[in-house]
């Protein structure tokens, strides 16, 4: 198990060009989405929504507002990883999520606009960070079955959200992830040594 995980971590890289002729099996897509769904999140709130973008014209429009990066249209699958914006205790989504866990009232009060001193902007930032946990798990899951990916923040968010036609009062899209199969060989992995990035205190 440990070796399998390590192999997946070494296999994964930011693939810049995919084989547009090679489709992904539905069961593999489901496996990747399940890795996102089962991910951890703060208080178990699961702030994510995964939009699987299948429409060719939509992907072409997104590419045009993403610096024309080829990953968008050559990948087998394009997933927009979205976060939920309405995360106050007064929002129905949060009420439903808290009810699952039977959390005490004082925790629910933390999310109330009248109690929580945090601004809507701060809460939205917190919510958006949670989806990156799911995104990382999805990419590692994909790598474990030989599927490449490329996390992308290089796009006009408002334009992408508009092209997708999502409710921008409810969702925000900080990250796009194309999934598919590489055309070119993986470049060398450049990472710092463990001793350079770990400090024991």
N, C-alpha and C positions, 0 to 999 in steps of 0.2 A: 504493500500500500504506500509506504513512504517513498519507495523508488518510483512508483507510478506518478505520484504527485510531483516529484522532482522533475521527472521527464516532461510532464505537462508544462511546468514552469519554464523549462528550457526551450520547449517547442514554441510557446507563445511569443509572438512579437507583433509589432504594429505593421500589419501587412498592408502595403500601399497599392498593390494591384492584384486583383482576383481573377480567376478563370471564369469568365462570364458564361461559358458553355457548360459548366458543371453544376447541376442543381443539388440542393441539400435535401436529404430525406426528411419527411415529416416527423419521423420518430426522433431524429437528431435535433430538429428544431424544438420539439417538445422537451427533450432532455435539457437543452440550454435554458429554455424558459423556466423549467422547473427549478433549475439551480438559482435563478433569480427569485422565484416565488418563495423558496425555502430559506432565503438569506435572513440574517439577523438584522434587526432595526431597533432604534431607540424606543423603549417601552413596547416593542412588538407592534408598532403602529403601521408598518408596511406601507410607507408613503408612495410607493412606486406604482406606475402603470406602464406596461410595455406595449408599444404600438408597433406591430409588424407591418411594415410598409411593402405591399406587394405591387401596387400600381406603378407601371413603368413610367408613365407620364409624370406622376408625382415625384418619382425618384429623379427624373431628369430635371424637374423644376428645382428640387432641393439641391442638386449638384450645382446648378447655376448660382445659388446663393451660398455655396460652400467652397468658393475659390476653385470651382470646376475640378475638384479632387476626384480621381477615377474610382476610388473605393466605393463611392455612393452607387454607381450604376453597374460596376463589374461584379460586385458581391452577389452571392446566391440569395442572401437575406439581408435586409436593412431593418434594424430595430431602433426606434427612438425610445430612449429611456426617460420617462417623464416623472416628475414629482408632483405631489398634491399640494396646492397652495393653501387650502382652507383647513388649517390645523389648530384652530381655537377650540376650546371645550364646548363652545356654542354651536359648532359645526356638526352636522349629523354624522359625518364620517368618523370623527373622533369619538363621538358618543358611542357609536356602534363598536368601535375598536376597543374602547375602555370597558365596555360591557362584557366583552369576551373574557377578560382577565379578572373582573370583579375588583378592580383597583379601588383603594380608599378615596373618599371624596377630596381629600387635600391634594392628591395628585391630579385629579381632574381640574381642580381649581387653578393649578399652575398654568393651565392653558386658557383660562378665562381672560378676556380682554380687560375686565374690571379689576382683576387681581394680578395678572402677570404683567410685570413692568416691561417685558420685552416687546419691542415693536413688531408689527406685522412683517417688516423686512427681515428682522432677525429670525423670526420663526420660519419664514419662507427659506432663508438661508440654511437653517438647521434641517428643514425637510429635504432640501435639494441634496444636502451632503449624504443623506441616508441612501439615496439611490446608487451612489458610487460603490457602496458595499455590494449591492446586488449585481452591479455591472462587472465588478472584478470577479465575482464567483461565476458569472455567466461565461466570461472569457476563459477562465481556467477550466471550466467544465468543457467548453468547446475544444480547447487544446488537448484535453485528455482523450478525445475521440478523433483527433487529427484534423480539426477544423480551425481555420485561422480567423483572426478578428483584428479590428483596429479601432480603438476608442478615439472619438473625434469631438473636439470642442470648436474646431475652426469652421464656424458657419454663423450666419445671421439668425440669431434665435427667433426674433419676432417674425422674420420672413418664413422660416421653417414652420413655426407654429401656425402661421396663417395658411401656408400651402397645405398643411395637414388638415386644416379645418377643425382643429380641436378647440374646446372651450378654454380660452386663455385666462379666464377668471378662475378656473379650476386646476389647470395643469400648466406646468412649465417644462421645457425640454432643454436640459443642460448638456445632453450627451447623445450622440448618435453612434451606433456600433454596427458596422457592416460585418457580416460573417460569411465565410466561404472557403475557397481553396486557392492557395498561393500559385502564382505563375512563376515567380523568380525564387531562387534559392534564398533561404533565410540569411540575413547578414550576421556577422559575428556579434555575440552578446557582450555588450560593454557594461559591466556593473562594478561598483566599488567592492573592495574586499569587506568581509564581515567585520573585521577589526576597525575599519574606517567608519562604519555606520552604527556600531553598537558601543554604548558606554555603560559600564556597570557601576552603579552608585550605591 
